[in-house]
Every structure is written in C-alpha cells, then in structure tokens.
Amino acid sequence: MDLIAGDIGGTKSWLAWMTGEPDGVPQLRFEQVYSSAAFATADDLIRQFIADSKLAAVPDRLLLALPGPLHAQRATLTNLDWTLEAADMGASLGIGYVRFINDFQAAAAGVATLTAADVVALNPQPAEAGGVRAITGAGTGLGLAFMLADAGGRYRSFASEGGHIDFAPANAVQQRLLEQLRASYGHVSWERAVSGLAMNDLYRFCCAEHHAALPDAPVDGAALIARAEAGDAAAEAALDLFIDLYGSWVGNAALLYQPRGGLYVAGGIAVHLRARMQSPRFMAAAADKGRMRGVVERTPIFLITNSRLGVQGAIATAFATS
C-alpha cells in the first residue's frame, strides 16, 4: 500500500509518501515541506508533491491533518483560505481513499512516536502509565487535543477547538491587552493572544505600554525575537508577556484534562523560545491557579522538540486505520 500523509499548516505543509502494510514498518519514499500560501488549493499542493516525488504510481490513500474543525469530511481551514472536501479531492486527484483529521489529533497520535530525545521536561513530574495525555501548542494558531488509553494501553486521540475559547486575563496588564484585542476583533479567543498570529498585536500593545513608536509593518515572531535581541525594550516585554500568556494557557489545559500521563507542548514557537519556555517564568504563570495550584504542579509537562510531530502522527493514524 502506498499513501501520502500530510500535516497542513497555515504557514507550512509537511508531506510524506509512505509504503508498507498495516502490520509492518512503513517505509519513507519521499518527503517535502512546502509554503502553504504558495498554493491556491490543497489539490494543487498534492499535485505538486506527486510531481516532485517523480514516483510513477498514484498513491492508494491520502490522509491530511488539517488546522480547523471537520464536519462530514469537509473543512474550511482556520488560517488558510482553503476549503477541502474528501470525496471531491479524491475524484480530482484520482486517489481512491481520502481522509481528513484535525491537525492536533494528528499531533496527539504523534506523541506515541516520540523518543526521550524528542522532549524536554518543563515540569519534571513522573508520568502515570495509561493516564490521560493532552497536547497543546502555538503555531500559526493555537491547538489542543487529548488522548485516552484503551484496555490494552493503546492511546486514541481526540480533537478539540479549545484554542478558540474565550481569553481570560490574569492581571491588569492582560486586561488592557484584552480591551485592545476586543476593539480590533470583537470576540477574543486564546488564539488571539497565544499564537504566531498574535505576535504583532502583542508587540504593538507593548509599544503603547512603553510609549514607544509603533512599527511601520507587521512584526512576526522571528522579527520580534530579533528586535528583542537588539535591545528593543517593547519587544522584550512582548516576549515576556507571551510566555506569561502561554504558561497560563498550559495551566488551564492541566486543569481541564488533569493529564497524569503527560501534558505536551508542541509547535514551532515554543522551540524557538525554548530558553524562555524552560525559565521559571513559564511554570510560575502555569501554576498561578489559586486553590488549584497543586494540580498544575503535579502535572508532568513536556516541550516537544521534534519538528516532524504532525506528519509522524498523520502517518501513524493512516496505518492504524488501514
């Protein structure tokens, strides 16, 4: 069996062509990462990948992990102007079996593929065998999923759109941030405060707080880090604020799921800010939960450093359901 598994993101899409049988070890035939914005449709992306592979046959199956809610195998992506329908995509590409799953459902499945070298302990507590696991992470957006073990200890992953629940400020500074975001967007979700999309708003907010000049153009995460390293006080404050917000969000996930099997933090932003994520500031914000502080402090929390997590989870899901 030949299949394409893909992790589709608002910024980049990671695709892998695999071959193998459900009871065997799948073999990688071709792998490539693309800029998602370079393609008008997902069909165009898959066609380019197949052409770039220079493999003669059309794959038997296609499984894509998508950033957004799914209904009846149809999805309109949250931070990418694509609408996908599995049946139409299969007909268009000539692939007999096409399936979609949520991107953080794939990330959750990918946790089982990780080794000790793929994670860093942010809160080094013992993980409970068979305990609930959860995974969250800021990339272009903010994802959240959880995992439950069956009687045999095998985990099943479940998607959520938790990143879009209402943002709640923890102090007066964050309250002012909420007011600014509400003026811009109306409804303010956690994704508006903790994601790659949020970086420009956080920086502009901190410029105003520090009475500094606003930037002429939007500032993304990489530019924000560069500004902070160059001594920009507002950029430094924005990164500190981001860590406070991210920590608070991770603490919320710990309370929501009580993931004794491990709470995993994924996404490229956390890896780029690894030193800050490992600082006491992050866990102080996570554990700042009043009477429930102890619940967070007892939760094993890990930072995932493996950049292939999503596509590994998509591959694992594809072969598990073959």
PAGU-418614 format. One record per residue (C-alpha): x, y, z; residue in one letter; residue number from 1. Coordinates in nm, 4 decimals. Layout:
BEGIN
east: X, north: Y, up: Z, roro: A, migu: NUM $
...
***
This chain:
BEGIN
east: 0.0000, north: 0.0000, up: 0.0000, roro: M, migu: 1 $
east: 0.1234, north: 0.3470, up: -0.0909, roro: D, migu: 2 $
east: -0.0104, north: 0.6537, up: 0.0881, roro: L, migu: 3 $
east: 0.0558, north: 1.0214, up: 0.1280, roro: I, migu: 4 $
east: 0.0289, north: 1.1578, up: 0.4812, roro: A, migu: 5 $
east: 0.0370, north: 1.5300, up: 0.5387, roro: G, migu: 6 $
east: 0.0382, north: 1.7861, up: 0.8166, roro: D, migu: 7 $
east: -0.1203, north: 2.1005, up: 0.6709, roro: I, migu: 8 $
east: -0.0451, north: 2.4282, up: 0.8481, roro: G, migu: 9 $
east: -0.1310, north: 2.7906, up: 0.7996, roro: G, migu: 10 $
east: 0.2364, north: 2.8604, up: 0.7276, roro: T, migu: 11 $
east: 0.3850, north: 2.5330, up: 0.6015, roro: K, migu: 12 $
east: 0.2680, north: 2.1896, up: 0.4907, roro: S, migu: 13 $
east: 0.4759, north: 1.8775, up: 0.5540, roro: W, migu: 14 $
east: 0.4034, north: 1.5792, up: 0.3267, roro: L, migu: 15 $
east: 0.5411, north: 1.2236, up: 0.3277, roro: A, migu: 16 $
east: 0.4900, north: 0.9388, up: 0.0777, roro: W, migu: 17 $
east: 0.4952, north: 0.6067, up: 0.2629, roro: M, migu: 18 $
east: 0.4713, north: 0.2458, up: 0.1557, roro: T, migu: 19 $
east: 0.4015, north: -0.0630, up: 0.3656, roro: G, migu: 20 $
east: 0.1366, north: -0.2837, up: 0.5209, roro: E, migu: 21 $
east: -0.0675, north: -0.2212, up: 0.8387, roro: P, migu: 22 $
east: 0.1203, north: -0.4918, up: 1.0336, roro: D, migu: 23 $
east: 0.4634, north: -0.3893, up: 0.9094, roro: G, migu: 24 $
east: 0.7008, north: -0.0968, up: 0.9419, roro: V, migu: 25 $
east: 0.6143, north: 0.1754, up: 0.6877, roro: P, migu: 26 $
east: 0.8971, north: 0.2912, up: 0.4638, roro: Q, migu: 27 $
east: 0.9506, north: 0.6529, up: 0.3562, roro: L, migu: 28 $
east: 0.9696, north: 0.7011, up: -0.0220, roro: R, migu: 29 $
east: 0.9613, north: 1.0808, up: -0.0453, roro: F, migu: 30 $
east: 0.9172, north: 1.3770, up: 0.1882, roro: E, migu: 31 $
east: 0.8904, north: 1.7517, up: 0.1306, roro: Q, migu: 32 $
east: 0.7902, north: 2.0716, up: 0.3114, roro: V, migu: 33 $
east: 0.6081, north: 2.3497, up: 0.1239, roro: Y, migu: 34 $
east: 0.4911, north: 2.7020, up: 0.1937, roro: S, migu: 35 $
east: 0.1134, north: 2.6660, up: 0.2209, roro: S, migu: 36 $
east: 0.0483, north: 3.0163, up: 0.0879, roro: A, migu: 37 $
east: 0.2222, north: 2.9242, up: -0.2392, roro: A, migu: 38 $
east: -0.0800, north: 2.7156, up: -0.3423, roro: F, migu: 39 $
east: -0.4331, north: 2.8271, up: -0.4256, roro: A, migu: 40 $
east: -0.5836, north: 2.4930, up: -0.3216, roro: T, migu: 41 $
east: -0.4885, north: 2.1772, up: -0.1375, roro: A, migu: 42 $
east: -0.5340, north: 1.9852, up: -0.4641, roro: D, migu: 43 $
east: -0.2604, north: 2.1994, up: -0.6217, roro: D, migu: 44 $
east: -0.0302, north: 2.1236, up: -0.3282, roro: L, migu: 45 $
east: -0.0802, north: 1.7465, up: -0.3567, roro: I, migu: 46 $
east: -0.0324, north: 1.7536, up: -0.7344, roro: R, migu: 47 $
east: 0.2963, north: 1.9402, up: -0.6891, roro: Q, migu: 48 $
east: 0.4110, north: 1.6907, up: -0.4263, roro: F, migu: 49 $
east: 0.3302, north: 1.3942, up: -0.6523, roro: I, migu: 50 $
east: 0.5135, north: 1.5588, up: -0.9411, roro: A, migu: 51 $
east: 0.8163, north: 1.6406, up: -0.7238, roro: D, migu: 52 $
east: 0.8321, north: 1.2815, up: -0.5973, roro: S, migu: 53 $
east: 0.8962, north: 1.1504, up: -0.9515, roro: K, migu: 54 $
east: 0.7224, north: 0.8290, up: -0.8460, roro: L, migu: 55 $
east: 0.5289, north: 0.6658, up: -1.1290, roro: A, migu: 56 $
east: 0.2208, north: 0.5387, up: -0.9449, roro: A, migu: 57 $
east: -0.0648, north: 0.7329, up: -0.7886, roro: V, migu: 58 $
east: -0.0893, north: 0.6524, up: -0.4155, roro: P, migu: 59 $
east: -0.3690, north: 0.4294, up: -0.2868, roro: D, migu: 60 $
east: -0.4545, north: 0.6596, up: 0.0025, roro: R, migu: 61 $
east: -0.4251, north: 1.0182, up: 0.1222, roro: L, migu: 62 $
east: -0.4605, north: 1.1338, up: 0.4834, roro: L, migu: 63 $
east: -0.4306, north: 1.5023, up: 0.5700, roro: L, migu: 64 $
east: -0.4188, north: 1.6602, up: 0.9149, roro: A, migu: 65 $
east: -0.5966, north: 1.9949, up: 0.8866, roro: L, migu: 66 $
east: -0.5984, north: 2.3074, up: 1.1085, roro: P, migu: 67 $
east: -0.9673, north: 2.3599, up: 1.1701, roro: G, migu: 68 $
east: -1.2949, north: 2.1883, up: 1.2604, roro: P, migu: 69 $
east: -1.4127, north: 1.8970, up: 1.0445, roro: L, migu: 70 $
east: -1.7704, north: 1.8059, up: 0.9579, roro: H, migu: 71 $
east: -1.8576, north: 1.5096, up: 0.7364, roro: A, migu: 72 $
east: -1.5029, north: 1.5061, up: 0.5973, roro: Q, migu: 73 $
east: -1.5267, north: 1.8688, up: 0.4896, roro: R, migu: 74 $
east: -1.3222, north: 2.1560, up: 0.6310, roro: A, migu: 75 $
east: -1.2704, north: 2.5269, up: 0.5821, roro: T, migu: 76 $
east: -0.9280, north: 2.5974, up: 0.7269, roro: L, migu: 77 $
east: -0.8953, north: 2.8499, up: 1.0085, roro: T, migu: 78 $
east: -0.5883, north: 3.0453, up: 0.8978, roro: N, migu: 79 $
east: -0.5643, north: 2.9464, up: 0.5315, roro: L, migu: 80 $
east: -0.8095, north: 3.0299, up: 0.2527, roro: D, migu: 81 $
east: -0.8769, north: 2.6671, up: 0.1574, roro: W, migu: 82 $
east: -1.1957, north: 2.4608, up: 0.1669, roro: T, migu: 83 $
east: -1.1500, north: 2.0855, up: 0.1325, roro: L, migu: 84 $
east: -1.3964, north: 1.8002, up: 0.0798, roro: E, migu: 85 $
east: -1.2562, north: 1.4477, up: 0.0893, roro: A, migu: 86 $
east: -1.4783, north: 1.2956, up: -0.1798, roro: A, migu: 87 $
east: -1.4172, north: 1.5812, up: -0.4233, roro: D, migu: 88 $
east: -1.0442, north: 1.5734, up: -0.3577, roro: M, migu: 89 $
east: -1.0248, north: 1.2008, up: -0.4221, roro: G, migu: 90 $
east: -1.2105, north: 1.2393, up: -0.7520, roro: A, migu: 91 $
east: -0.9926, north: 1.5334, up: -0.8564, roro: S, migu: 92 $
east: -0.6636, north: 1.3582, up: -0.7791, roro: L, migu: 93 $
east: -0.7621, north: 1.0049, up: -0.8776, roro: G, migu: 94 $
east: -0.6963, north: 0.8688, up: -0.5281, roro: I, migu: 95 $
east: -0.9433, north: 0.6072, up: -0.4097, roro: G, migu: 96 $
east: -0.9318, north: 0.6804, up: -0.0353, roro: Y, migu: 97 $
east: -0.9021, north: 1.0292, up: 0.1095, roro: V, migu: 98 $
east: -0.9453, north: 1.1070, up: 0.4787, roro: R, migu: 99 $
east: -0.9067, north: 1.4198, up: 0.6911, roro: F, migu: 100 $
east: -0.8320, north: 1.4514, up: 1.0618, roro: I, migu: 101 $
east: -0.7717, north: 1.7548, up: 1.2844, roro: N, migu: 102 $
east: -0.4092, north: 1.8683, up: 1.2981, roro: D, migu: 103 $
east: -0.3854, north: 1.8365, up: 1.6755, roro: F, migu: 104 $
east: -0.5497, north: 1.4964, up: 1.6620, roro: Q, migu: 105 $
east: -0.2523, north: 1.4019, up: 1.4437, roro: A, migu: 106 $
east: -0.0110, north: 1.5735, up: 1.6832, roro: A, migu: 107 $
east: -0.1631, north: 1.3737, up: 1.9678, roro: A, migu: 108 $
east: -0.1140, north: 1.0496, up: 1.7745, roro: A, migu: 109 $
east: 0.2420, north: 1.1608, up: 1.7065, roro: G, migu: 110 $
east: 0.3229, north: 1.1648, up: 2.0789, roro: V, migu: 111 $
east: 0.3408, north: 0.7828, up: 2.0734, roro: A, migu: 112 $
east: 0.6168, north: 0.8034, up: 1.8096, roro: T, migu: 113 $
east: 0.8463, north: 1.0235, up: 2.0191, roro: L, migu: 114 $
east: 1.1651, north: 0.9169, up: 2.1924, roro: T, migu: 115 $
east: 1.3295, north: 1.0635, up: 2.5013, roro: A, migu: 116 $
east: 1.5466, north: 1.2762, up: 2.2719, roro: A, migu: 117 $
east: 1.2355, north: 1.4443, up: 2.1281, roro: D, migu: 118 $
east: 1.1126, north: 1.6067, up: 2.4511, roro: V, migu: 119 $
east: 1.2369, north: 1.8370, up: 2.7263, roro: V, migu: 120 $
east: 1.0744, north: 1.8348, up: 3.0711, roro: A, migu: 121 $
east: 0.9287, north: 2.1740, up: 3.1642, roro: L, migu: 122 $
east: 0.7802, north: 2.0343, up: 3.4853, roro: N, migu: 123 $
east: 0.9669, north: 1.7118, up: 3.5679, roro: P, migu: 124 $
east: 0.6992, north: 1.5042, up: 3.7372, roro: Q, migu: 125 $
east: 0.6514, north: 1.1272, up: 3.6917, roro: P, migu: 126 $
east: 0.4033, north: 1.0352, up: 3.4171, roro: A, migu: 127 $
east: 0.1340, north: 0.7828, up: 3.5043, roro: E, migu: 128 $
east: 0.1190, north: 0.4769, up: 3.2760, roro: A, migu: 129 $
east: -0.2164, north: 0.4775, up: 3.0962, roro: G, migu: 130 $
east: -0.3025, north: 0.8214, up: 3.2332, roro: G, migu: 131 $
east: -0.4805, north: 1.0856, up: 3.0303, roro: V, migu: 132 $
east: -0.2494, north: 1.2767, up: 2.7973, roro: R, migu: 133 $
east: -0.3055, north: 1.6186, up: 2.6448, roro: A, migu: 134 $
east: -0.1238, north: 1.8197, up: 2.3817, roro: I, migu: 135 $
east: -0.1391, north: 2.1880, up: 2.3034, roro: T, migu: 136 $
east: 0.0729, north: 2.4249, up: 2.1045, roro: G, migu: 137 $
east: 0.1062, north: 2.7616, up: 1.9407, roro: A, migu: 138 $
east: 0.1976, north: 2.7672, up: 1.5740, roro: G, migu: 139 $
east: 0.0176, north: 2.9892, up: 1.3292, roro: T, migu: 140 $
east: -0.2851, north: 2.9263, up: 1.5522, roro: G, migu: 141 $
east: -0.3387, north: 2.7502, up: 1.8872, roro: L, migu: 142 $
east: -0.4288, north: 2.3808, up: 1.9010, roro: G, migu: 143 $
east: -0.5482, north: 2.1453, up: 2.1734, roro: L, migu: 144 $
east: -0.6248, north: 1.7718, up: 2.1802, roro: A, migu: 145 $
east: -0.6305, north: 1.4898, up: 2.4348, roro: F, migu: 146 $
east: -0.5563, north: 1.1180, up: 2.4405, roro: M, migu: 147 $
east: -0.7200, north: 0.8294, up: 2.6273, roro: L, migu: 148 $
east: -0.5729, north: 0.4794, up: 2.6655, roro: A, migu: 149 $
east: -0.7828, north: 0.1711, up: 2.5901, roro: D, migu: 150 $
east: -0.7731, north: -0.1528, up: 2.7899, roro: A, migu: 151 $
east: -0.4600, north: -0.2593, up: 2.6048, roro: G, migu: 152 $
east: -0.2797, north: 0.0674, up: 2.6791, roro: G, migu: 153 $
east: -0.3063, north: 0.1985, up: 2.3226, roro: R, migu: 154 $
east: -0.3938, north: 0.5667, up: 2.3033, roro: Y, migu: 155 $
east: -0.6724, north: 0.7138, up: 2.0934, roro: R, migu: 156 $
east: -0.6575, north: 1.0851, up: 2.0161, roro: S, migu: 157 $
east: -0.9484, north: 1.3289, up: 2.0208, roro: F, migu: 158 $
east: -0.9556, north: 1.6722, up: 1.8595, roro: A, migu: 159 $
east: -1.0889, north: 1.9936, up: 2.0083, roro: S, migu: 160 $
east: -1.1128, north: 2.3595, up: 1.9131, roro: E, migu: 161 $
east: -1.0106, north: 2.4660, up: 2.2619, roro: G, migu: 162 $
east: -0.7798, north: 2.7364, up: 2.1305, roro: G, migu: 163 $
east: -1.0888, north: 2.9358, up: 2.0364, roro: H, migu: 164 $
east: -1.2435, north: 2.9526, up: 2.3835, roro: I, migu: 165 $
east: -1.2692, north: 3.2965, up: 2.5438, roro: D, migu: 166 $
east: -0.9448, north: 3.4565, up: 2.6538, roro: F, migu: 167 $
east: -0.9329, north: 3.5462, up: 3.0249, roro: A, migu: 168 $
east: -0.6771, north: 3.7982, up: 3.1580, roro: P, migu: 169 $
east: -0.4847, north: 3.7127, up: 3.4756, roro: A, migu: 170 $
east: -0.3826, north: 4.0669, up: 3.5744, roro: N, migu: 171 $
east: -0.4274, north: 4.4343, up: 3.4928, roro: A, migu: 172 $
east: -0.1786, north: 4.4321, up: 3.2029, roro: V, migu: 173 $
east: -0.3553, north: 4.1405, up: 3.0406, roro: Q, migu: 174 $
east: -0.6882, north: 4.3132, up: 3.0994, roro: Q, migu: 175 $
east: -0.5630, north: 4.6096, up: 2.8967, roro: R, migu: 176 $
east: -0.4469, north: 4.3685, up: 2.6273, roro: L, migu: 177 $
east: -0.7948, north: 4.2130, up: 2.6181, roro: L, migu: 178 $
east: -0.9519, north: 4.5551, up: 2.5709, roro: E, migu: 179 $
east: -0.7181, north: 4.6323, up: 2.2807, roro: Q, migu: 180 $
east: -0.7815, north: 4.2959, up: 2.1141, roro: L, migu: 181 $
east: -1.1567, north: 4.3276, up: 2.1625, roro: R, migu: 182 $
east: -1.1511, north: 4.6669, up: 1.9894, roro: A, migu: 183 $
east: -0.9802, north: 4.5017, up: 1.6908, roro: S, migu: 184 $
east: -1.1575, north: 4.1654, up: 1.6710, roro: Y, migu: 185 $
east: -1.4750, north: 4.1677, up: 1.8786, roro: G, migu: 186 $
east: -1.4567, north: 3.8147, up: 2.0164, roro: H, migu: 187 $
east: -1.1151, north: 3.7420, up: 2.1686, roro: V, migu: 188 $
east: -1.0081, north: 3.3795, up: 2.1891, roro: S, migu: 189 $
east: -0.6908, north: 3.2399, up: 2.3443, roro: W, migu: 190 $
east: -0.5566, north: 3.2035, up: 1.9907, roro: E, migu: 191 $
east: -0.5676, north: 3.5825, up: 1.9572, roro: R, migu: 192 $
east: -0.3185, north: 3.6039, up: 2.2458, roro: A, migu: 193 $
east: -0.1113, north: 3.2853, up: 2.2174, roro: V, migu: 194 $
east: -0.0095, north: 3.2082, up: 1.8585, roro: S, migu: 195 $
east: 0.2103, north: 3.3223, up: 1.5758, roro: G, migu: 196 $
east: -0.0789, north: 3.5371, up: 1.4593, roro: L, migu: 197 $
east: -0.0769, north: 3.7144, up: 1.7971, roro: A, migu: 198 $
east: 0.2856, north: 3.8322, up: 1.7893, roro: M, migu: 199 $
east: 0.2205, north: 4.1542, up: 1.6001, roro: N, migu: 200 $
east: -0.0657, north: 4.2507, up: 1.8330, roro: D, migu: 201 $
east: 0.1424, north: 4.1742, up: 2.1428, roro: L, migu: 202 $
east: 0.4277, north: 4.3876, up: 2.0157, roro: Y, migu: 203 $
east: 0.2033, north: 4.6816, up: 1.9265, roro: R, migu: 204 $
east: 0.0385, north: 4.6568, up: 2.2673, roro: F, migu: 205 $
east: 0.3779, north: 4.6636, up: 2.4412, roro: C, migu: 206 $
east: 0.4932, north: 4.9558, up: 2.2265, roro: C, migu: 207 $
east: 0.1919, north: 5.1510, up: 2.3537, roro: A, migu: 208 $
east: 0.2603, north: 5.0407, up: 2.7120, roro: E, migu: 209 $
east: 0.6218, north: 5.1606, up: 2.6821, roro: H, migu: 210 $
east: 0.5305, north: 5.4810, up: 2.4935, roro: H, migu: 211 $
east: 0.7419, north: 5.3612, up: 2.2005, roro: A, migu: 212 $
east: 0.6826, north: 5.4205, up: 1.8304, roro: A, migu: 213 $
east: 0.4642, north: 5.1665, up: 1.6542, roro: L, migu: 214 $
east: 0.6267, north: 4.9639, up: 1.3747, roro: P, migu: 215 $
east: 0.5522, north: 5.0597, up: 1.0155, roro: D, migu: 216 $
east: 0.4858, north: 4.6965, up: 0.9123, roro: A, migu: 217 $
east: 0.3539, north: 4.3846, up: 1.0888, roro: P, migu: 218 $
east: 0.6075, north: 4.2102, up: 1.3122, roro: V, migu: 219 $
east: 0.6119, north: 3.8299, up: 1.3144, roro: D, migu: 220 $
east: 0.7690, north: 3.6023, up: 1.5731, roro: G, migu: 221 $
east: 1.1136, north: 3.5887, up: 1.4126, roro: A, migu: 222 $
east: 1.1274, north: 3.9665, up: 1.3788, roro: A, migu: 223 $
east: 1.0108, north: 4.0078, up: 1.7379, roro: L, migu: 224 $
east: 1.2907, north: 3.7841, up: 1.8661, roro: I, migu: 225 $
east: 1.5438, north: 3.9768, up: 1.6556, roro: A, migu: 226 $
east: 1.4191, north: 4.3091, up: 1.7927, roro: R, migu: 227 $
east: 1.4448, north: 4.1820, up: 2.1496, roro: A, migu: 228 $
east: 1.7993, north: 4.0569, up: 2.0910, roro: E, migu: 229 $
east: 1.8868, north: 4.4025, up: 1.9528, roro: A, migu: 230 $
east: 1.7758, north: 4.5676, up: 2.2778, roro: G, migu: 231 $
east: 1.4187, north: 4.6720, up: 2.1919, roro: D, migu: 232 $
east: 1.2506, north: 4.7010, up: 2.5332, roro: A, migu: 233 $
east: 0.8979, north: 4.6721, up: 2.3910, roro: A, migu: 234 $
east: 0.9927, north: 4.3532, up: 2.2033, roro: A, migu: 235 $
east: 1.1455, north: 4.2078, up: 2.5201, roro: E, migu: 236 $
east: 0.8273, north: 4.2935, up: 2.7095, roro: A, migu: 237 $
east: 0.6154, north: 4.1342, up: 2.4346, roro: A, migu: 238 $
east: 0.8084, north: 3.8073, up: 2.4605, roro: L, migu: 239 $
east: 0.7763, north: 3.8114, up: 2.8403, roro: D, migu: 240 $
east: 0.4040, north: 3.8715, up: 2.8016, roro: L, migu: 241 $
east: 0.3782, north: 3.5867, up: 2.5514, roro: F, migu: 242 $
east: 0.5483, north: 3.3469, up: 2.7953, roro: I, migu: 243 $
east: 0.3121, north: 3.4592, up: 3.0740, roro: D, migu: 244 $
east: 0.0103, north: 3.4012, up: 2.8491, roro: L, migu: 245 $
east: 0.1384, north: 3.0687, up: 2.7156, roro: Y, migu: 246 $
east: 0.2088, north: 2.9457, up: 3.0663, roro: G, migu: 247 $
east: -0.1365, north: 3.0486, up: 3.1823, roro: S, migu: 248 $
east: -0.2928, north: 2.8647, up: 2.8885, roro: W, migu: 249 $
east: -0.0922, north: 2.5467, up: 2.9578, roro: V, migu: 250 $
east: -0.2022, north: 2.5633, up: 3.3217, roro: G, migu: 251 $
east: -0.5622, north: 2.5831, up: 3.2013, roro: N, migu: 252 $
east: -0.5094, north: 2.2675, up: 2.9937, roro: A, migu: 253 $
east: -0.3674, north: 2.0942, up: 3.3011, roro: A, migu: 254 $
east: -0.6814, north: 2.1785, up: 3.4998, roro: L, migu: 255 $
east: -0.9133, north: 2.0860, up: 3.2145, roro: L, migu: 256 $
east: -0.7783, north: 1.7345, up: 3.1496, roro: Y, migu: 257 $
east: -0.5650, north: 1.6506, up: 3.4572, roro: Q, migu: 258 $
east: -0.3248, north: 1.4724, up: 3.2196, roro: P, migu: 259 $
east: -0.1329, north: 1.2464, up: 3.4554, roro: R, migu: 260 $
east: 0.0084, north: 1.0698, up: 3.1504, roro: G, migu: 261 $
east: 0.1707, north: 1.3925, up: 3.0365, roro: G, migu: 262 $
east: 0.0863, north: 1.7362, up: 2.9050, roro: L, migu: 263 $
east: 0.2813, north: 1.8015, up: 2.5862, roro: Y, migu: 264 $
east: 0.3586, north: 2.1440, up: 2.4403, roro: V, migu: 265 $
east: 0.4172, north: 2.1441, up: 2.0645, roro: A, migu: 266 $
east: 0.4559, north: 2.3995, up: 1.7883, roro: G, migu: 267 $
east: 0.7475, north: 2.5847, up: 1.6364, roro: G, migu: 268 $
east: 0.7151, north: 2.8940, up: 1.8539, roro: I, migu: 269 $
east: 0.7915, north: 2.7050, up: 2.1739, roro: A, migu: 270 $
east: 1.1025, north: 2.5510, up: 2.0175, roro: V, migu: 271 $
east: 1.2285, north: 2.8928, up: 1.9030, roro: H, migu: 272 $
east: 1.1662, north: 3.0265, up: 2.2542, roro: L, migu: 273 $
east: 1.2983, north: 2.7168, up: 2.4290, roro: R, migu: 274 $
east: 1.5125, north: 2.9036, up: 2.6817, roro: A, migu: 275 $
east: 1.2173, north: 3.1190, up: 2.7830, roro: R, migu: 276 $
east: 0.9858, north: 2.8164, up: 2.7990, roro: M, migu: 277 $
east: 1.2322, north: 2.6482, up: 3.0362, roro: Q, migu: 278 $
east: 1.2606, north: 2.9572, up: 3.2554, roro: S, migu: 279 $
east: 1.0850, north: 2.9770, up: 3.5949, roro: P, migu: 280 $
east: 0.8577, north: 3.2463, up: 3.4471, roro: R, migu: 281 $
east: 0.6668, north: 2.9960, up: 3.2311, roro: F, migu: 282 $
east: 0.5865, north: 2.7497, up: 3.5105, roro: M, migu: 283 $
east: 0.5080, north: 3.0344, up: 3.7527, roro: A, migu: 284 $
east: 0.2361, north: 3.1528, up: 3.5136, roro: A, migu: 285 $
east: 0.1141, north: 2.7954, up: 3.4554, roro: A, migu: 286 $
east: 0.0814, north: 2.7229, up: 3.8275, roro: A, migu: 287 $
east: -0.0841, north: 3.0552, up: 3.9157, roro: D, migu: 288 $
east: -0.4243, north: 2.8912, up: 3.9657, roro: K, migu: 289 $
east: -0.5148, north: 2.9827, up: 4.3216, roro: G, migu: 290 $
east: -0.6512, north: 2.6843, up: 4.5118, roro: R, migu: 291 $
east: -0.5764, north: 2.4538, up: 4.2165, roro: M, migu: 292 $
east: -0.2019, north: 2.5357, up: 4.2038, roro: R, migu: 293 $
east: -0.1153, north: 2.1851, up: 4.3243, roro: G, migu: 294 $
east: -0.2952, north: 2.0211, up: 4.0313, roro: V, migu: 295 $
east: -0.0678, north: 2.2010, up: 3.7856, roro: V, migu: 296 $
east: 0.2446, north: 2.1465, up: 3.9943, roro: E, migu: 297 $
east: 0.1811, north: 1.7680, up: 3.9929, roro: R, migu: 298 $
east: 0.1313, north: 1.7562, up: 3.6151, roro: T, migu: 299 $
east: 0.4215, north: 1.6248, up: 3.4047, roro: P, migu: 300 $
east: 0.4706, north: 1.8881, up: 3.1329, roro: I, migu: 301 $
east: 0.6975, north: 1.8336, up: 2.8335, roro: F, migu: 302 $
east: 0.8154, north: 2.0516, up: 2.5461, roro: L, migu: 303 $
east: 0.8290, north: 1.8616, up: 2.2151, roro: I, migu: 304 $
east: 1.1382, north: 1.9494, up: 2.0122, roro: T, migu: 305 $
east: 1.0713, north: 1.7136, up: 1.7166, roro: N, migu: 306 $
east: 0.9608, north: 1.9215, up: 1.4168, roro: S, migu: 307 $
east: 0.8082, north: 1.6165, up: 1.2390, roro: R, migu: 308 $
east: 0.5489, north: 1.5519, up: 1.5100, roro: L, migu: 309 $
east: 0.2433, north: 1.6302, up: 1.2965, roro: G, migu: 310 $
east: 0.3414, north: 1.4276, up: 0.9932, roro: V, migu: 311 $
east: 0.4556, north: 1.1366, up: 1.2142, roro: Q, migu: 312 $
east: 0.1127, north: 1.1404, up: 1.3780, roro: G, migu: 313 $
east: -0.0597, north: 1.1518, up: 1.0395, roro: A, migu: 314 $
east: 0.1456, north: 0.8523, up: 0.9242, roro: I, migu: 315 $
east: 0.0696, north: 0.6581, up: 1.2433, roro: A, migu: 316 $
east: -0.3027, north: 0.7351, up: 1.2088, roro: T, migu: 317 $
east: -0.3082, north: 0.6341, up: 0.8427, roro: A, migu: 318 $
east: -0.1518, north: 0.2954, up: 0.9086, roro: F, migu: 319 $
east: -0.3566, north: 0.2346, up: 1.2246, roro: A, migu: 320 $
east: -0.6798, north: 0.2734, up: 1.0226, roro: T, migu: 321 $
east: -0.5666, north: 0.0844, up: 0.7101, roro: S, migu: 322 $
***
